[in-house]
């Protein structure tokens, strides 16, 4: 629950994209931004451009920039949505005092951006931190009761002047960007004393006068309000800015209520991940029972629920960072935490389960010509229906005949309110939880086609229909799926079956059964297997290759040379559970003649051999091995490799775990998350990266374009990294209560990391008393000032979709990575100068640092899914 992992389409608003936007005045040109890079509006770029005359209209230019944040579909739909209401009903934005002090440029640019596309957010701000400083300077100690500031006459006088100053500061910043802004410092909030005896001059808002706000917007100005109120007698009262924003929202009933926060959202206290979305009707009760939902987080969610309960279901609350305002408002994925009421969902497995039969027939008639016939069909069919209580959205799923057969989404229909209230997303997510495989079809001209693409894993277009699916892996399964679509189409054409209806009224279709040929299948494969997740390809330029990309349907024979060490044993365990690998030979001089323990596949008994160079040459000549894994110490494996390469007809793959070939241009460096995966699928000689080097590169790579000097890596490994040969570095008695540095300069991994990243690094390794696992603390100098949030976003974007890399806010711990198959990166502590960041990374040196990564490389080179045989933690 509330894992914080962001859905690719968490809150899509679906409206006709053709709706006309209001005409707005032309203004400044804004510099173009490459569509391949994420948009970040800064004071230096946006503000300077905003003051330069240009023949381009502001609206068209800003929309062009918005397209760099999201897709054209997203931008058009959200603009249409936001301009479909009266101007003052677009958004209420609450700005904390710290935002004005520390992020004024970002705030003013964000508000200017919205105004330039014809939107008029109503802004209300506080000044709490500034008031605390001012009171301290005046020798007044701030007093609070139950979290509420006790406000006497002296405090109120200081607060009033401060509010005016801060309000003017924001208004002037906006006007410098060419935005007309109107300061509204009174006349909107009427109040009574909250508790005169306890809090003194603190108000409880009793009514909101919208006229000053409406007048400002009518004059083309952004209304900027202070969080002060007046009594009926004219006494000024202090009001908490959050409360003022809530009362303002109740009066205006906007589509969005935005709370700008330096944290950028709410966080799951168990996983430390940002919560993307909270659907209150479905999740509130369970959320309140979570142990970490307490104190300020609990109060915030409770207050937001009370607020949204009194607003239309189309209203929602967003808690975001200032610089992410555009992304939150104009993309499906958003940037912060979105909180909405949603609708409670119900499921039915019989027609009798629908309480309102008339309403059901009305909903079915949106898409079905023969409602009674379809109801008769459902009476005799196993189905499961998903809907919200008012049936704004209805989905009907026909389960597959077996666990391996995909279910069919047979009917899907949503009203405009269902799209706007995000109910369609919630219904689909409920279906996905229950059915791991699903197929459905949509007319090519459907207005919500983009939404279906977002929900699917792949698609196939034919005869005016787009056929979608998710959960289907491997080319054979997808091929069978396509054949089923085509067969179903041919059946309908010949009149043998009415066919499935997926929420779109049936159109005349010109299917041809002749399309079920191998050549047509081959011609369509390029489009069939594409990924449809928005933003995936643009953020991670090197996406993983899953089982659906596999090209090899046969098993492969594997020989392991050097099986005695820790890495060899870890690799044997992985191969034992691999669906396609058959371990045929294991070689160890010390263990020759002994039975291999831990390998149980097919009941085979394997005995260790002591394979020499000539043995390996003969095995290669006889095609006995498809993949050789060299798990030998540095400087040992070259004679074995030479023997294999002496065989001209040899077609086997070699993966070397030593450092011998990591600097050889004839070999492919095998770090799939950073090296183009296509090169690994074509490689026959792969040098497996070092354990220290893998984690260090993952920790540094996203920031390479921003470096101004050499990163420094402080690495600590468990003693298994020192191997099985006795030495002080794996002597537990010497390591107890100790940390042992070694190779303080010119370690082989230092050269490896620097060579692969293209920048020099300083690497200082240490060994500690635990058995397995590495921790890196990496100090990285930056060429420009950056925030921790900006840096974390870079890492999240760069490693989007990587199943073996986890980006966290907190610094990762060795004890949490030991025995796991990936890398954890986190910390992102930024120096006060903003020009140095410390990033931490952890890795299991025997797994992702060696054996697991070896398995990735073997899978890719031999034509299997990259993660086949790897337990995904």
Buried (B, 14 or more C-beta within 10 A) or exposed (E): EBEBEBBBBBBBBBBEBEEEBEEBEBBBBBEEBEEEEBBBBEBEBBBBBBEEEBEBBBBEBBBBBBBBBBBEBBBBBBBBBBBBBEBBBBBBBBBBBBBBBBBBBBBBBBBBBBBBBBBBBBBBBBBBBBBBBBBEEEEBEBBEEEEBBBBEEEBBEBBBEBBBEBBBBBBEBBBBBBBBBBBBBBEBBBBEBBEEEEBBBBBBBEEBEBEBBBEBBEEBBBBBBBBBBBBEEEEBBBBBBBBBBBBBBBBBBBBBBBBBBEBBBBBBBBBEBBBBBBBBBBBBEEBEEBEBBEEEBBEBBEBBBEBBEEBBBBBBBBBBBBBBBBBBBBBBBBBBBBBBBBBEBBBBEEBEEBEEEEBBBEBBEBBBEEBEEBBEBBEEEEBBBBBBEBBBBBBBBBBBEEEEEBBBBBBBBBBEBBBBBBBBBBBBBBBBEEBEBBBBBBBEEBBBBBBBBBBBBBBBEBBEBBBBBBBBBBBEBBBEBBEBBBEBBBBBBEEEEEBBBBBBEBEEBEBEEEBBEEEBBEEBBEEBBEBBBBBEBBBBEBBBBBBBBBEBEEBBBBBBBBBBBBBBBBBBBBBBEBEBBBBBBBBBEEBEEEEBEEBEEEEEEBEBBEBEBEBBBEBBBEEBBBBBBBBBBEEEBBEBBEBBBEBEEBEBBBBBBBBBBBBEEEBBBBBBBBBEBEBBBEBBBBBBBBBBBBBBBBBBBBBEEBBEBBBBBBBBBBBBBBBEEEEEBBBEEBBEEEEBEEEEEEBBBBBBBBBBBEBBBBBBBBBBBBBBBBBBBBBBBBEEEBBBBBBBBBBBBBBBBBBBBBBBBEBBBBEBBBEBBBBBBBBBBBEEEBBBBBBBBBBBBBBBBBBBBBBBBBBBBBBBBBBBBBEEE
